[in-house]
Amino acid sequence: MGAITYSGLIDNWASSLGQKRLVITEKYLEQAIKDLSDGKQTFKKTIPVGCLINDI
């Protein structure tokens, strides 16, 4: 059975609830996949920002 090696944000596009960056500077999921393919199997976790539900 597989192990969880990463949980959380894809990148840092959302800086806070309702706020977005113009430039993505951290690619968390991409780095976690690269680390795993390089044999680094440390668990990483980022805290999701959340989302707004506007005018349903």
All heavy atoms as atom14 arrays in JSON, in Angstrom:
{
  "sequence": "MGAITYSGLIDNWASSLGQKRLVITEKYLEQAIKDLSDGKQTFKKTIPVGCLINDI",
  "atom14_mask": [
    [1, 1, 1, 1, 1, 1, 1, 1, 0, 0, 0, 0, 0, 0],
    [1, 1, 1, 1, 0, 0, 0, 0, 0, 0, 0, 0, 0, 0],
    [1, 1, 1, 1, 1, 0, 0, 0, 0, 0, 0, 0, 0, 0],
    [1, 1, 1, 1, 1, 1, 1, 1, 0, 0, 0, 0, 0, 0],
    [1, 1, 1, 1, 1, 1, 1, 0, 0, 0, 0, 0, 0, 0],
    [1, 1, 1, 1, 1, 1, 1, 1, 1, 1, 1, 1, 0, 0],
    [1, 1, 1, 1, 1, 1, 0, 0, 0, 0, 0, 0, 0, 0],
    [1, 1, 1, 1, 0, 0, 0, 0, 0, 0, 0, 0, 0, 0],
    [1, 1, 1, 1, 1, 1, 1, 1, 0, 0, 0, 0, 0, 0],
    [1, 1, 1, 1, 1, 1, 1, 1, 0, 0, 0, 0, 0, 0],
    [1, 1, 1, 1, 1, 1, 1, 1, 0, 0, 0, 0, 0, 0],
    [1, 1, 1, 1, 1, 1, 1, 1, 0, 0, 0, 0, 0, 0],
    [1, 1, 1, 1, 1, 1, 1, 1, 1, 1, 1, 1, 1, 1],
    [1, 1, 1, 1, 1, 0, 0, 0, 0, 0, 0, 0, 0, 0],
    [1, 1, 1, 1, 1, 1, 0, 0, 0, 0, 0, 0, 0, 0],
    [1, 1, 1, 1, 1, 1, 0, 0, 0, 0, 0, 0, 0, 0],
    [1, 1, 1, 1, 1, 1, 1, 1, 0, 0, 0, 0, 0, 0],
    [1, 1, 1, 1, 0, 0, 0, 0, 0, 0, 0, 0, 0, 0],
    [1, 1, 1, 1, 1, 1, 1, 1, 1, 0, 0, 0, 0, 0],
    [1, 1, 1, 1, 1, 1, 1, 1, 1, 0, 0, 0, 0, 0],
    [1, 1, 1, 1, 1, 1, 1, 1, 1, 1, 1, 0, 0, 0],
    [1, 1, 1, 1, 1, 1, 1, 1, 0, 0, 0, 0, 0, 0],
    [1, 1, 1, 1, 1, 1, 1, 0, 0, 0, 0, 0, 0, 0],
    [1, 1, 1, 1, 1, 1, 1, 1, 0, 0, 0, 0, 0, 0],
    [1, 1, 1, 1, 1, 1, 1, 0, 0, 0, 0, 0, 0, 0],
    [1, 1, 1, 1, 1, 1, 1, 1, 1, 0, 0, 0, 0, 0],
    [1, 1, 1, 1, 1, 1, 1, 1, 1, 0, 0, 0, 0, 0],
    [1, 1, 1, 1, 1, 1, 1, 1, 1, 1, 1, 1, 0, 0],
    [1, 1, 1, 1, 1, 1, 1, 1, 0, 0, 0, 0, 0, 0],
    [1, 1, 1, 1, 1, 1, 1, 1, 1, 0, 0, 0, 0, 0],
    [1, 1, 1, 1, 1, 1, 1, 1, 1, 0, 0, 0, 0, 0],
    [1, 1, 1, 1, 1, 0, 0, 0, 0, 0, 0, 0, 0, 0],
    [1, 1, 1, 1, 1, 1, 1, 1, 0, 0, 0, 0, 0, 0],
    [1, 1, 1, 1, 1, 1, 1, 1, 1, 0, 0, 0, 0, 0],
    [1, 1, 1, 1, 1, 1, 1, 1, 0, 0, 0, 0, 0, 0],
    [1, 1, 1, 1, 1, 1, 1, 1, 0, 0, 0, 0, 0, 0],
    [1, 1, 1, 1, 1, 1, 0, 0, 0, 0, 0, 0, 0, 0],
    [1, 1, 1, 1, 1, 1, 1, 1, 0, 0, 0, 0, 0, 0],
    [1, 1, 1, 1, 0, 0, 0, 0, 0, 0, 0, 0, 0, 0],
    [1, 1, 1, 1, 1, 1, 1, 1, 1, 0, 0, 0, 0, 0],
    [1, 1, 1, 1, 1, 1, 1, 1, 1, 0, 0, 0, 0, 0],
    [1, 1, 1, 1, 1, 1, 1, 0, 0, 0, 0, 0, 0, 0],
    [1, 1, 1, 1, 1, 1, 1, 1, 1, 1, 1, 0, 0, 0],
    [1, 1, 1, 1, 1, 1, 1, 1, 1, 0, 0, 0, 0, 0],
    [1, 1, 1, 1, 1, 1, 1, 1, 1, 0, 0, 0, 0, 0],
    [1, 1, 1, 1, 1, 1, 1, 0, 0, 0, 0, 0, 0, 0],
    [1, 1, 1, 1, 1, 1, 1, 1, 0, 0, 0, 0, 0, 0],
    [1, 1, 1, 1, 1, 1, 1, 0, 0, 0, 0, 0, 0, 0],
    [1, 1, 1, 1, 1, 1, 1, 0, 0, 0, 0, 0, 0, 0],
    [1, 1, 1, 1, 0, 0, 0, 0, 0, 0, 0, 0, 0, 0],
    [1, 1, 1, 1, 1, 1, 0, 0, 0, 0, 0, 0, 0, 0],
    [1, 1, 1, 1, 1, 1, 1, 1, 0, 0, 0, 0, 0, 0],
    [1, 1, 1, 1, 1, 1, 1, 1, 0, 0, 0, 0, 0, 0],
    [1, 1, 1, 1, 1, 1, 1, 1, 0, 0, 0, 0, 0, 0],
    [1, 1, 1, 1, 1, 1, 1, 1, 0, 0, 0, 0, 0, 0],
    [1, 1, 1, 1, 1, 1, 1, 1, 0, 0, 0, 0, 0, 0]
  ],
  "atom14_positions": [
    [[0.84, -1.18, 0.0], [0.0, 0.0, 0.0], [0.89, 1.24, 0.0], [1.94, 1.27, 0.61], [-0.9, -0.04, 1.22], [-1.97, 1.02, 1.21], [-3.3, 0.54, 2.33], [-4.64, 0.73, 1.24], [0.0, 0.0, 0.0], [0.0, 0.0, 0.0], [0.0, 0.0, 0.0], [0.0, 0.0, 0.0], [0.0, 0.0, 0.0], [0.0, 0.0, 0.0]],
    [[0.45, 2.3, -0.67], [1.24, 3.51, -0.79], [1.21, 4.38, 0.46], [0.37, 4.23, 1.34], [0.0, 0.0, 0.0], [0.0, 0.0, 0.0], [0.0, 0.0, 0.0], [0.0, 0.0, 0.0], [0.0, 0.0, 0.0], [0.0, 0.0, 0.0], [0.0, 0.0, 0.0], [0.0, 0.0, 0.0], [0.0, 0.0, 0.0], [0.0, 0.0, 0.0]],
    [[2.15, 5.29, 0.51], [2.25, 6.22, 1.63], [1.98, 7.64, 1.13], [2.28, 7.97, -0.01], [3.64, 6.14, 2.25], [0.0, 0.0, 0.0], [0.0, 0.0, 0.0], [0.0, 0.0, 0.0], [0.0, 0.0, 0.0], [0.0, 0.0, 0.0], [0.0, 0.0, 0.0], [0.0, 0.0, 0.0], [0.0, 0.0, 0.0], [0.0, 0.0, 0.0]],
    [[1.43, 8.47, 1.98], [1.23, 9.88, 1.64], [2.57, 10.58, 1.8], [3.18, 10.53, 2.85], [0.17, 10.51, 2.55], [-1.18, 9.84, 2.31], [0.08, 12.02, 2.29], [-2.26, 10.28, 3.27], [0.0, 0.0, 0.0], [0.0, 0.0, 0.0], [0.0, 0.0, 0.0], [0.0, 0.0, 0.0], [0.0, 0.0, 0.0], [0.0, 0.0, 0.0]],
    [[3.03, 11.21, 0.73], [4.32, 11.91, 0.8], [4.16, 13.42, 0.72], [5.1, 14.16, 0.97], [5.25, 11.45, -0.33], [4.62, 11.67, -1.58], [5.6, 9.98, -0.18], [0.0, 0.0, 0.0], [0.0, 0.0, 0.0], [0.0, 0.0, 0.0], [0.0, 0.0, 0.0], [0.0, 0.0, 0.0], [0.0, 0.0, 0.0], [0.0, 0.0, 0.0]],
    [[2.95, 13.9, 0.35], [2.69, 15.34, 0.3], [1.21, 15.59, 0.47], [0.38, 14.84, -0.02], [3.16, 15.95, -1.03], [2.85, 17.43, -1.09], [3.66, 18.32, -0.4], [1.75, 17.92, -1.74], [3.37, 19.67, -0.39], [1.45, 19.26, -1.74], [2.26, 20.13, -1.06], [1.96, 21.47, -1.03], [0.0, 0.0, 0.0], [0.0, 0.0, 0.0]],
    [[0.86, 16.67, 1.15], [-0.52, 17.07, 1.35], [-0.59, 18.58, 1.4], [0.16, 19.2, 2.16], [-1.06, 16.48, 2.66], [-2.37, 16.94, 2.91], [0.0, 0.0, 0.0], [0.0, 0.0, 0.0], [0.0, 0.0, 0.0], [0.0, 0.0, 0.0], [0.0, 0.0, 0.0], [0.0, 0.0, 0.0], [0.0, 0.0, 0.0], [0.0, 0.0, 0.0]],
    [[-1.42, 19.19, 0.57], [-1.59, 20.63, 0.67], [-1.68, 21.36, -0.65], [-2.22, 20.86, -1.62], [0.0, 0.0, 0.0], [0.0, 0.0, 0.0], [0.0, 0.0, 0.0], [0.0, 0.0, 0.0], [0.0, 0.0, 0.0], [0.0, 0.0, 0.0], [0.0, 0.0, 0.0], [0.0, 0.0, 0.0], [0.0, 0.0, 0.0], [0.0, 0.0, 0.0]],
    [[-1.11, 22.54, -0.66], [-1.2, 23.45, -1.79], [-0.43, 22.96, -3.01], [0.59, 22.29, -2.87], [-0.61, 24.82, -1.4], [-1.31, 25.57, -0.27], [-0.43, 26.7, 0.23], [-2.63, 26.1, -0.74], [0.0, 0.0, 0.0], [0.0, 0.0, 0.0], [0.0, 0.0, 0.0], [0.0, 0.0, 0.0], [0.0, 0.0, 0.0], [0.0, 0.0, 0.0]],
    [[-0.9, 23.33, -4.19], [-0.17, 23.05, -5.43], [0.96, 24.05, -5.56], [2.1, 23.7, -5.88], [-1.11, 23.12, -6.64], [-2.14, 21.98, -6.57], [-0.32, 23.08, -7.95], [-3.24, 22.08, -7.58], [0.0, 0.0, 0.0], [0.0, 0.0, 0.0], [0.0, 0.0, 0.0], [0.0, 0.0, 0.0], [0.0, 0.0, 0.0], [0.0, 0.0, 0.0]],
    [[0.66, 25.32, -5.3], [1.65, 26.4, -5.38], [1.2, 27.55, -4.49], [0.23, 27.4, -3.74], [1.84, 26.87, -6.83], [0.54, 27.3, -7.5], [-0.34, 27.88, -6.81], [0.38, 27.06, -8.71], [0.0, 0.0, 0.0], [0.0, 0.0, 0.0], [0.0, 0.0, 0.0], [0.0, 0.0, 0.0], [0.0, 0.0, 0.0], [0.0, 0.0, 0.0]],
    [[1.89, 28.68, -4.54], [1.53, 29.81, -3.67], [0.79, 30.91, -4.43], [0.9, 32.08, -4.1], [2.76, 30.35, -2.94], [3.75, 31.04, -3.84], [3.73, 30.88, -5.06], [4.64, 31.81, -3.27], [0.0, 0.0, 0.0], [0.0, 0.0, 0.0], [0.0, 0.0, 0.0], [0.0, 0.0, 0.0], [0.0, 0.0, 0.0], [0.0, 0.0, 0.0]],
    [[-0.02, 30.53, -5.43], [-0.79, 31.5, -6.2], [-1.75, 32.28, -5.3], [-1.84, 33.49, -5.4], [-1.54, 30.77, -7.31], [-2.43, 31.65, -8.13], [-2.04, 32.72, -8.89], [-3.83, 31.55, -8.28], [-3.12, 33.27, -9.51], [-4.25, 32.56, -9.15], [-4.78, 30.68, -7.77], [-5.56, 32.76, -9.52], [-6.1, 30.87, -8.15], [-6.48, 31.89, -9.0]],
    [[-2.45, 31.59, -4.4], [-3.34, 32.26, -3.45], [-2.53, 32.63, -2.22], [-1.98, 31.77, -1.54], [-4.5, 31.36, -3.07], [0.0, 0.0, 0.0], [0.0, 0.0, 0.0], [0.0, 0.0, 0.0], [0.0, 0.0, 0.0], [0.0, 0.0, 0.0], [0.0, 0.0, 0.0], [0.0, 0.0, 0.0], [0.0, 0.0, 0.0], [0.0, 0.0, 0.0]],
    [[-2.42, 33.93, -1.94], [-1.62, 34.35, -0.79], [-2.43, 34.4, 0.5], [-1.89, 34.21, 1.58], [-0.98, 35.71, -1.06], [-1.98, 36.67, -1.37], [0.0, 0.0, 0.0], [0.0, 0.0, 0.0], [0.0, 0.0, 0.0], [0.0, 0.0, 0.0], [0.0, 0.0, 0.0], [0.0, 0.0, 0.0], [0.0, 0.0, 0.0], [0.0, 0.0, 0.0]],
    [[-3.72, 34.65, 0.39], [-4.64, 34.61, 1.51], [-6.05, 34.52, 0.92], [-6.22, 34.59, -0.3], [-4.49, 35.84, 2.42], [-4.81, 37.01, 1.72], [0.0, 0.0, 0.0], [0.0, 0.0, 0.0], [0.0, 0.0, 0.0], [0.0, 0.0, 0.0], [0.0, 0.0, 0.0], [0.0, 0.0, 0.0], [0.0, 0.0, 0.0], [0.0, 0.0, 0.0]],
    [[-7.05, 34.4, 1.75], [-8.42, 34.23, 1.29], [-8.82, 35.4, 0.4], [-8.81, 36.56, 0.82], [-9.37, 34.1, 2.47], [-10.78, 33.66, 2.16], [-10.76, 32.29, 1.48], [-11.61, 33.61, 3.41], [0.0, 0.0, 0.0], [0.0, 0.0, 0.0], [0.0, 0.0, 0.0], [0.0, 0.0, 0.0], [0.0, 0.0, 0.0], [0.0, 0.0, 0.0]],
    [[-9.11, 35.13, -0.87], [-9.52, 36.16, -1.82], [-8.38, 36.94, -2.44], [-8.61, 37.81, -3.28], [0.0, 0.0, 0.0], [0.0, 0.0, 0.0], [0.0, 0.0, 0.0], [0.0, 0.0, 0.0], [0.0, 0.0, 0.0], [0.0, 0.0, 0.0], [0.0, 0.0, 0.0], [0.0, 0.0, 0.0], [0.0, 0.0, 0.0], [0.0, 0.0, 0.0]],
    [[-7.15, 36.67, -2.08], [-5.99, 37.39, -2.6], [-5.11, 36.46, -3.43], [-4.79, 35.36, -2.99], [-5.14, 37.96, -1.45], [-5.9, 38.93, -0.57], [-6.28, 40.19, -1.32], [-5.48, 40.78, -2.01], [-7.54, 40.58, -1.19], [0.0, 0.0, 0.0], [0.0, 0.0, 0.0], [0.0, 0.0, 0.0], [0.0, 0.0, 0.0], [0.0, 0.0, 0.0]],
    [[-4.74, 36.9, -4.63], [-3.91, 36.09, -5.51], [-2.62, 36.83, -5.85], [-2.62, 38.04, -5.99], [-4.67, 35.76, -6.79], [-5.95, 35.02, -6.54], [-6.75, 34.87, -7.81], [-8.13, 34.39, -7.49], [-9.15, 35.4, -7.66], [0.0, 0.0, 0.0], [0.0, 0.0, 0.0], [0.0, 0.0, 0.0], [0.0, 0.0, 0.0], [0.0, 0.0, 0.0]],
    [[-1.56, 36.09, -6.01], [-0.28, 36.67, -6.42], [-0.26, 36.85, -7.93], [-0.89, 36.1, -8.66], [0.87, 35.74, -6.05], [1.04, 35.5, -4.59], [2.17, 34.49, -4.37], [2.18, 34.02, -3.02], [2.79, 34.65, -2.02], [3.44, 35.76, -2.24], [2.75, 34.16, -0.81], [0.0, 0.0, 0.0], [0.0, 0.0, 0.0], [0.0, 0.0, 0.0]],
    [[0.5, 37.8, -8.4], [0.7, 37.96, -9.84], [1.71, 36.95, -10.36], [1.63, 36.53, -11.51], [1.17, 39.38, -10.15], [0.17, 40.5, -9.84], [0.81, 41.86, -10.09], [-1.1, 40.33, -10.66], [0.0, 0.0, 0.0], [0.0, 0.0, 0.0], [0.0, 0.0, 0.0], [0.0, 0.0, 0.0], [0.0, 0.0, 0.0], [0.0, 0.0, 0.0]],
    [[2.66, 36.59, -9.51], [3.72, 35.66, -9.9], [3.8, 34.54, -8.87], [3.89, 34.8, -7.67], [5.09, 36.38, -9.98], [6.2, 35.41, -10.32], [5.03, 37.51, -11.0], [0.0, 0.0, 0.0], [0.0, 0.0, 0.0], [0.0, 0.0, 0.0], [0.0, 0.0, 0.0], [0.0, 0.0, 0.0], [0.0, 0.0, 0.0], [0.0, 0.0, 0.0]],
    [[3.76, 33.3, -9.34], [3.92, 32.14, -8.46], [5.41, 31.96, -8.19], [6.2, 31.89, -9.12], [3.34, 30.88, -9.12], [1.84, 31.04, -9.3], [3.68, 29.64, -8.3], [1.21, 29.98, -10.17], [0.0, 0.0, 0.0], [0.0, 0.0, 0.0], [0.0, 0.0, 0.0], [0.0, 0.0, 0.0], [0.0, 0.0, 0.0], [0.0, 0.0, 0.0]],
    [[5.78, 31.92, -6.91], [7.19, 31.8, -6.56], [7.54, 30.45, -5.93], [8.71, 30.11, -5.83], [7.6, 32.92, -5.59], [6.78, 32.86, -4.42], [7.46, 34.29, -6.24], [0.0, 0.0, 0.0], [0.0, 0.0, 0.0], [0.0, 0.0, 0.0], [0.0, 0.0, 0.0], [0.0, 0.0, 0.0], [0.0, 0.0, 0.0], [0.0, 0.0, 0.0]],
    [[6.54, 29.7, -5.49], [6.76, 28.4, -4.87], [5.84, 27.38, -5.54], [4.63, 27.58, -5.58], [6.46, 28.43, -3.37], [7.34, 29.35, -2.58], [8.75, 28.83, -2.41], [8.96, 27.61, -2.49], [9.64, 29.65, -2.19], [0.0, 0.0, 0.0], [0.0, 0.0, 0.0], [0.0, 0.0, 0.0], [0.0, 0.0, 0.0], [0.0, 0.0, 0.0]],
    [[6.41, 26.29, -6.02], [5.63, 25.21, -6.64], [5.75, 23.98, -5.75], [6.57, 23.11, -5.98], [6.13, 24.95, -8.05], [5.93, 26.15, -8.95], [6.41, 25.89, -10.35], [6.17, 27.12, -11.22], [6.62, 26.93, -12.59], [0.0, 0.0, 0.0], [0.0, 0.0, 0.0], [0.0, 0.0, 0.0], [0.0, 0.0, 0.0], [0.0, 0.0, 0.0]],
    [[4.92, 23.93, -4.7], [5.03, 22.92, -3.66], [4.85, 21.5, -4.18], [5.64, 20.62, -3.87], [4.01, 23.19, -2.56], [4.1, 24.57, -1.96], [3.05, 25.46, -2.06], [5.25, 24.99, -1.3], [3.11, 26.72, -1.5], [5.34, 26.25, -0.74], [4.27, 27.12, -0.85], [4.35, 28.37, -0.31], [0.0, 0.0, 0.0], [0.0, 0.0, 0.0]],
    [[3.78, 21.25, -4.94], [3.52, 19.9, -5.43], [4.59, 19.44, -6.4], [5.09, 18.32, -6.32], [2.14, 19.82, -6.09], [1.74, 18.46, -6.64], [1.77, 17.39, -5.55], [0.37, 18.53, -7.3], [0.0, 0.0, 0.0], [0.0, 0.0, 0.0], [0.0, 0.0, 0.0], [0.0, 0.0, 0.0], [0.0, 0.0, 0.0], [0.0, 0.0, 0.0]],
    [[5.0, 20.33, -7.31], [6.06, 19.98, -8.27], [7.35, 19.62, -7.56], [8.01, 18.64, -7.91], [6.29, 21.17, -9.21], [7.3, 20.92, -10.3], [7.45, 22.11, -11.22], [6.42, 22.67, -11.65], [8.6, 22.5, -11.5], [0.0, 0.0, 0.0], [0.0, 0.0, 0.0], [0.0, 0.0, 0.0], [0.0, 0.0, 0.0], [0.0, 0.0, 0.0]],
    [[7.69, 20.37, -6.51], [8.91, 20.09, -5.75], [8.8, 18.76, -5.0], [9.75, 18.0, -4.93], [9.22, 21.22, -4.77], [10.55, 21.06, -4.06], [11.73, 21.06, -5.01], [11.85, 21.94, -5.85], [12.6, 20.07, -4.9], [0.0, 0.0, 0.0], [0.0, 0.0, 0.0], [0.0, 0.0, 0.0], [0.0, 0.0, 0.0], [0.0, 0.0, 0.0]],
    [[7.61, 18.48, -4.45], [7.41, 17.22, -3.73], [7.57, 16.03, -4.68], [8.18, 15.02, -4.32], [6.04, 17.2, -3.07], [0.0, 0.0, 0.0], [0.0, 0.0, 0.0], [0.0, 0.0, 0.0], [0.0, 0.0, 0.0], [0.0, 0.0, 0.0], [0.0, 0.0, 0.0], [0.0, 0.0, 0.0], [0.0, 0.0, 0.0], [0.0, 0.0, 0.0]],
    [[7.04, 16.15, -5.9], [7.18, 15.08, -6.89], [8.64, 14.92, -7.28], [9.15, 13.8, -7.39], [6.29, 15.36, -8.12], [4.82, 15.25, -7.72], [6.63, 14.41, -9.26], [3.85, 15.76, -8.77], [0.0, 0.0, 0.0], [0.0, 0.0, 0.0], [0.0, 0.0, 0.0], [0.0, 0.0, 0.0], [0.0, 0.0, 0.0], [0.0, 0.0, 0.0]],
    [[9.35, 16.03, -7.48], [10.77, 15.97, -7.84], [11.57, 15.31, -6.72], [12.41, 14.45, -6.97], [11.32, 17.37, -8.12], [12.77, 17.38, -8.55], [13.23, 18.8, -8.83], [14.65, 18.87, -9.3], [15.62, 18.17, -8.5], [0.0, 0.0, 0.0], [0.0, 0.0, 0.0], [0.0, 0.0, 0.0], [0.0, 0.0, 0.0], [0.0, 0.0, 0.0]],
    [[11.31, 15.72, -5.47], [12.0, 15.12, -4.32], [11.77, 13.62, -4.26], [12.7, 12.84, -4.03], [11.55, 15.76, -3.01], [12.07, 17.18, -2.83], [12.93, 17.61, -3.62], [11.58, 17.86, -1.9], [0.0, 0.0, 0.0], [0.0, 0.0, 0.0], [0.0, 0.0, 0.0], [0.0, 0.0, 0.0], [0.0, 0.0, 0.0], [0.0, 0.0, 0.0]],
    [[10.53, 13.19, -4.48], [10.2, 11.77, -4.45], [10.94, 11.02, -5.55], [11.49, 9.95, -5.32], [8.69, 11.58, -4.58], [8.18, 10.17, -4.41], [8.51, 9.62, -3.03], [6.68, 10.13, -4.65], [0.0, 0.0, 0.0], [0.0, 0.0, 0.0], [0.0, 0.0, 0.0], [0.0, 0.0, 0.0], [0.0, 0.0, 0.0], [0.0, 0.0, 0.0]],
    [[10.98, 11.61, -6.75], [11.68, 10.94, -7.85], [13.2, 10.91, -7.64], [13.89, 10.05, -8.18], [11.35, 11.6, -9.19], [11.9, 12.88, -9.28], [0.0, 0.0, 0.0], [0.0, 0.0, 0.0], [0.0, 0.0, 0.0], [0.0, 0.0, 0.0], [0.0, 0.0, 0.0], [0.0, 0.0, 0.0], [0.0, 0.0, 0.0], [0.0, 0.0, 0.0]],
    [[13.72, 11.84, -6.82], [15.14, 11.86, -6.49], [15.47, 10.98, -5.28], [16.61, 10.97, -4.81], [15.6, 13.3, -6.2], [15.63, 14.17, -7.43], [15.59, 13.64, -8.55], [15.66, 15.41, -7.28], [0.0, 0.0, 0.0], [0.0, 0.0, 0.0], [0.0, 0.0, 0.0], [0.0, 0.0, 0.0], [0.0, 0.0, 0.0], [0.0, 0.0, 0.0]],
    [[14.46, 10.28, -4.77], [14.69, 9.37, -3.65], [14.52, 10.0, -2.28], [14.76, 9.36, -1.27], [0.0, 0.0, 0.0], [0.0, 0.0, 0.0], [0.0, 0.0, 0.0], [0.0, 0.0, 0.0], [0.0, 0.0, 0.0], [0.0, 0.0, 0.0], [0.0, 0.0, 0.0], [0.0, 0.0, 0.0], [0.0, 0.0, 0.0], [0.0, 0.0, 0.0]],
    [[14.1, 11.26, -2.22], [13.85, 11.92, -0.93], [12.39, 11.66, -0.58], [11.5, 12.15, -1.23], [14.1, 13.42, -1.04], [15.51, 13.78, -1.45], [15.61, 15.28, -1.65], [16.94, 15.67, -2.23], [17.01, 17.09, -2.57], [0.0, 0.0, 0.0], [0.0, 0.0, 0.0], [0.0, 0.0, 0.0], [0.0, 0.0, 0.0], [0.0, 0.0, 0.0]],
    [[12.16, 10.88, 0.47], [10.79, 10.5, 0.82], [10.37, 11.1, 2.16], [9.82, 10.41, 3.0], [10.67, 8.99, 0.83], [10.87, 8.38, -0.53], [10.6, 6.89, -0.53], [10.17, 6.31, 0.43], [10.88, 6.27, -1.66], [0.0, 0.0, 0.0], [0.0, 0.0, 0.0], [0.0, 0.0, 0.0], [0.0, 0.0, 0.0], [0.0, 0.0, 0.0]],
    [[10.59, 12.37, 2.35], [10.16, 13.02, 3.58], [8.75, 13.56, 3.39], [8.41, 14.08, 2.33], [11.11, 14.16, 3.97], [11.15, 15.1, 2.9], [12.51, 13.65, 4.25], [0.0, 0.0, 0.0], [0.0, 0.0, 0.0], [0.0, 0.0, 0.0], [0.0, 0.0, 0.0], [0.0, 0.0, 0.0], [0.0, 0.0, 0.0], [0.0, 0.0, 0.0]],
    [[7.9, 13.42, 4.39], [6.53, 13.92, 4.31], [6.54, 15.44, 4.39], [7.19, 16.03, 5.24], [5.67, 13.34, 5.44], [4.26, 13.86, 5.44], [3.35, 13.4, 4.53], [3.88, 14.84, 6.33], [2.05, 13.88, 4.51], [2.59, 15.34, 6.32], [1.67, 14.85, 5.41], [0.0, 0.0, 0.0], [0.0, 0.0, 0.0], [0.0, 0.0, 0.0]],
    [[5.79, 16.06, 3.49], [5.66, 17.52, 3.49], [4.19, 17.87, 3.51], [3.36, 17.19, 2.94], [6.3, 18.12, 2.24], [7.8, 17.95, 2.2], [8.37, 18.58, 0.97], [9.86, 18.36, 0.91], [10.46, 18.92, -0.28], [0.0, 0.0, 0.0], [0.0, 0.0, 0.0], [0.0, 0.0, 0.0], [0.0, 0.0, 0.0], [0.0, 0.0, 0.0]],
    [[3.87, 18.98, 4.18], [2.48, 19.43, 4.27], [2.44, 20.95, 4.27], [3.23, 21.59, 4.96], [1.85, 18.89, 5.55], [0.39, 19.22, 5.69], [-0.2, 18.54, 6.9], [-1.68, 18.8, 6.96], [-2.31, 18.09, 8.07], [0.0, 0.0, 0.0], [0.0, 0.0, 0.0], [0.0, 0.0, 0.0], [0.0, 0.0, 0.0], [0.0, 0.0, 0.0]],
    [[1.53, 21.51, 3.48], [1.27, 22.94, 3.52], [-0.18, 23.13, 3.95], [-1.0, 22.24, 3.82], [1.5, 23.6, 2.14], [0.68, 22.96, 1.17], [2.95, 23.52, 1.71], [0.0, 0.0, 0.0], [0.0, 0.0, 0.0], [0.0, 0.0, 0.0], [0.0, 0.0, 0.0], [0.0, 0.0, 0.0], [0.0, 0.0, 0.0], [0.0, 0.0, 0.0]],
    [[-0.5, 24.29, 4.46], [-1.84, 24.58, 4.94], [-2.63, 25.28, 3.83], [-2.23, 26.37, 3.39], [-1.79, 25.46, 6.2], [-0.91, 24.83, 7.28], [-3.19, 25.73, 6.73], [-1.35, 23.46, 7.74], [0.0, 0.0, 0.0], [0.0, 0.0, 0.0], [0.0, 0.0, 0.0], [0.0, 0.0, 0.0], [0.0, 0.0, 0.0], [0.0, 0.0, 0.0]],
    [[-3.74, 24.69, 3.38], [-4.54, 25.33, 2.34], [-5.13, 26.65, 2.81], [-5.43, 26.83, 3.99], [-5.66, 24.32, 2.08], [-5.16, 23.03, 2.62], [-4.24, 23.36, 3.73], [0.0, 0.0, 0.0], [0.0, 0.0, 0.0], [0.0, 0.0, 0.0], [0.0, 0.0, 0.0], [0.0, 0.0, 0.0], [0.0, 0.0, 0.0], [0.0, 0.0, 0.0]],
    [[-5.3, 27.58, 1.88], [-5.84, 28.9, 2.18], [-7.35, 28.83, 2.32], [-7.93, 29.49, 3.17], [-5.46, 29.91, 1.05], [-6.16, 31.23, 1.23], [-3.96, 30.09, 1.0], [0.0, 0.0, 0.0], [0.0, 0.0, 0.0], [0.0, 0.0, 0.0], [0.0, 0.0, 0.0], [0.0, 0.0, 0.0], [0.0, 0.0, 0.0], [0.0, 0.0, 0.0]],
    [[-8.02, 28.05, 1.51], [-9.48, 27.98, 1.51], [-10.0, 28.6, 0.22], [-9.24, 28.91, -0.7], [0.0, 0.0, 0.0], [0.0, 0.0, 0.0], [0.0, 0.0, 0.0], [0.0, 0.0, 0.0], [0.0, 0.0, 0.0], [0.0, 0.0, 0.0], [0.0, 0.0, 0.0], [0.0, 0.0, 0.0], [0.0, 0.0, 0.0], [0.0, 0.0, 0.0]],
    [[-11.3, 28.78, 0.13], [-11.87, 29.38, -1.06], [-13.11, 30.18, -0.71], [-13.74, 29.95, 0.3], [-12.18, 28.31, -2.11], [-13.46, 27.14, -1.57], [0.0, 0.0, 0.0], [0.0, 0.0, 0.0], [0.0, 0.0, 0.0], [0.0, 0.0, 0.0], [0.0, 0.0, 0.0], [0.0, 0.0, 0.0], [0.0, 0.0, 0.0], [0.0, 0.0, 0.0]],
    [[-13.44, 31.12, -1.57], [-14.66, 31.92, -1.42], [-15.71, 31.37, -2.36], [-15.41, 30.98, -3.49], [-14.38, 33.37, -1.8], [-13.42, 34.15, -0.9], [-13.17, 35.53, -1.49], [-14.03, 34.3, 0.48], [0.0, 0.0, 0.0], [0.0, 0.0, 0.0], [0.0, 0.0, 0.0], [0.0, 0.0, 0.0], [0.0, 0.0, 0.0], [0.0, 0.0, 0.0]],
    [[-16.94, 31.35, -1.91], [-18.05, 30.97, -2.78], [-18.85, 32.25, -3.01], [-19.45, 32.79, -2.1], [-18.93, 29.88, -2.14], [-18.1, 28.63, -1.89], [-20.13, 29.59, -3.02], [-18.82, 27.53, -1.15], [0.0, 0.0, 0.0], [0.0, 0.0, 0.0], [0.0, 0.0, 0.0], [0.0, 0.0, 0.0], [0.0, 0.0, 0.0], [0.0, 0.0, 0.0]],
    [[-18.79, 32.75, -4.24], [-19.44, 34.01, -4.58], [-20.75, 33.77, -5.32], [-20.81, 32.96, -6.24], [-18.53, 34.86, -5.46], [-17.27, 35.26, -4.76], [-17.28, 35.49, -3.56], [-16.16, 35.34, -5.48], [0.0, 0.0, 0.0], [0.0, 0.0, 0.0], [0.0, 0.0, 0.0], [0.0, 0.0, 0.0], [0.0, 0.0, 0.0], [0.0, 0.0, 0.0]],
    [[-21.78, 34.51, -4.98], [-23.05, 34.58, -5.71], [-23.46, 33.28, -6.38], [-23.37, 33.13, -7.59], [-23.0, 35.7, -6.75], [-22.68, 37.03, -6.13], [-23.08, 37.26, -4.98], [-22.02, 37.84, -6.8], [0.0, 0.0, 0.0], [0.0, 0.0, 0.0], [0.0, 0.0, 0.0], [0.0, 0.0, 0.0], [0.0, 0.0, 0.0], [0.0, 0.0, 0.0]],
    [[-23.91, 32.36, -5.6], [-24.34, 31.08, -6.16], [-25.61, 31.24, -6.95], [-26.52, 31.86, -6.66], [-24.51, 30.03, -5.04], [-23.17, 29.82, -4.39], [-25.09, 28.76, -5.57], [-23.18, 28.84, -3.25], [0.0, 0.0, 0.0], [0.0, 0.0, 0.0], [0.0, 0.0, 0.0], [0.0, 0.0, 0.0], [0.0, 0.0, 0.0], [0.0, 0.0, 0.0]]
  ]
}
